[in-house]
Amino acid sequence: EGQLGLGAAFPVSLTLRYVAALRSIPCVGISCGDNFSAAVSSRGEVFSWGQGSEGQLGHGEGISEPLPRWIKTLPSCITSIACGSSHMLACDGGDQLWSWGSNMYGQCGLGHRSVVTTPQLVTLPSTPLTSMAAGHFYSLALTAGGELFSWGHCAEGRLALPNPTDRHEPQLVFMLSGHQTLA
């Protein structure tokens, strides 16, 4: 699928290899989803590669990329990224959060369930953000004030909300708010 970023049809290998396309770009973060990967550079640029059939690469197309490709529609101020199974989150280290990719359960937090092929701003009731996480069809965000928000697929209580229904927008998790870290 190209998730290693080494080019098309690269054979399986147990030897460590450089991702040549990023060799001259200092990276400060990396994340992996199901069959795709992403990195954020020290300049705040996000690169993605691998399987892209559900828009998870953020390039506006539903195609795979065997090599890292810069997501040009994101501003160059991103400080952290998180890959879910087939969606992504990116944060600018303050009050803006973007999401894109598979959205069948509302895991992008945009108020609908349509596939999102380019980064879109997520509306959060409270900021700034200190941490975020993307899971298997759901997302989480933690604010500096200790407020935890969850959205997406509610299976097995993963959203920590009292009403077990999928949520298409960020919801405050009352029972866990007040904590300062997110694993």
Disulfide bonds with the S-S distance in Angstrom:
none
